[in-house]
């Protein structure tokens, strides 16, 4: 792989202890509220069409950032196209639409992993926002989130954190 340094968007940085990504603590502090999360990501309301000019930007912000990280990392040679089975024709067409909408040069198999990572982040955020981890957040919700992000970064092929 080329030795071109990754852009700041795809660089994983250690905390002061060097043990886990610092992105978890800063991202977790900016999660949408219990009121806003269902508005952005909740199920559709029958008979209601949300105004796209007000909802598309906020509703796609995280997906755009994650695809941007993958595109930057792939362009820099930091992550390779995974050796996963190629997607079927219908999924490949859907991925092509995503690439076009987000103007991102990410190969299909890597984009599939990115979609899986996005839905996984959405899942942990939803669990936290709606109290599904219980009243104490499993004792340390921040550590859980940081470990979750590190695991997803590994699955995406991002390099490990170096102290």
N, C-alpha and C positions, 0 to 999 in steps of 0.2 A: 504494500500500500504506500502511496505517496507520503512524504514527510511534511506536507503542507499543514500548518497548524489549523485546527478547527476554528470556526468563527466563535465569538463569545456565546452565541445561542446554543451551541452544542457542547460546550466545555463543561464537564462536571467538576465542581470545585469542592474540596474538603472543608469541613468545619474546622474550628480552631484545634480540635483534637485530632483532625485528620481521619475521623472514623466514618463519617457519613455525609451525604450531600446536604449542603446548606439551603438548597432550593426548597426543601420541604418546609422549613420553618417560615420562610418569607412567603411562599405560596399559600400555605395554610392560613396565614393571617389575613389574606385577601379573598378568602372564599366568599361566595355570595351568601347572603343571609337566608334564613329559613323561609322568608317571604319571597325573595327574588329567585332562588333556585328553582322552585316549581314553575315560575313564570318563564324562565329561560329554557328549562329542560324537561318540564312536565309533559304529560300526555296531552294530545290535542283536545280541545273543548268542542264537542259536536255543534256544528252550525256557526262556529266563530273562526274567522281567518285573521290571524295576528298581522298587524301592519309590518311588512317586511322591512321597510325603511327604518323602523325602530327596533326590530328584533333580530334581524339577520346578523348585523355586526356583533352585538353582544353574544348571541347564541353560537357564533362560529369562532370567537376569539381564541378559545383554548385549542380547538382543532387546528386553526391556522398556525398558532405558535408551535404546536407539536409537529405538524408537517414541515414547518420551516426548519425546525431543529433537525429532522431527518434529512431534509434536502441539503442543508448546509453540511451535515456530517457525511453524507454520501458523496457530495461534490468534493469535499476535502479528503476523501479516502479513509475517513475515520470508521465508517461502517460499510460493510459490503452487502451486496444483495444476498439474502440468506439462501441456503440450499434447501428451501421448502418446496413442496410440490407447486407447480404453476397453478394459478387460479383458473377456474372454468371460464367459459366464454362470457356468461352473464356477469359474473363478479368482475372480470377484467374490464368489461364495458363500464361498470359502475366505478371502478377505480380510475379509469380514464376520465370520467366526468369529474371526479374529485380533483385529479391532477389539473384539469383545465380550469376548474373554478378557483383553485388555490394557486395556480401558476407555479406548480412545484414539479421538479424533475426527480421523482422518486420511483424506483422500479416497483412493479406490482407486488412482489413477495415482501419487500420491505414495507410498502404501504399497508399491506394486510396486517403486518405486525404492529404498525403504527396505529391502525384502527383498533386493534385489540388492546393496545396500551391505553389509548384514549378512553375506551369504554371501561377499562379497569380503573383508571383514575376517576372517572365519573362515578363509578360504583363506590369507591372508598370515600369520596367527597359526600355522596348521598348518604352513606351510612353515618358519617360524622354529623352532617347537618341535621339529619332527622333522628339522631339519638339512638341509632341501631347498635352501637357498641356499648350501650348501657350508660348509666349516669356518670361513671368514672372514666369513660373512653378507653377501657381496657388498661387503665392505670397511667398510660402515657401515649396519648393519641398522636403527639408530634413524632415520637420515636417510631410508632407504627407507620405513619405516613412516610417518614424518611426511608424506612426499610422497604416500603412498598415501591417508592420511586427508584431506589437502588436496584431492586429486583427487576423492575420494568426496563431500566436502562441496560441491565445485563442481557435481558431477552432481546432488546433492540440491537445489541452488539456495540453499544457505546463502551469506551474503554473504562477500566476500573479507576476509582479515585486513587490518586497518589498523594500521600502526605507531603 
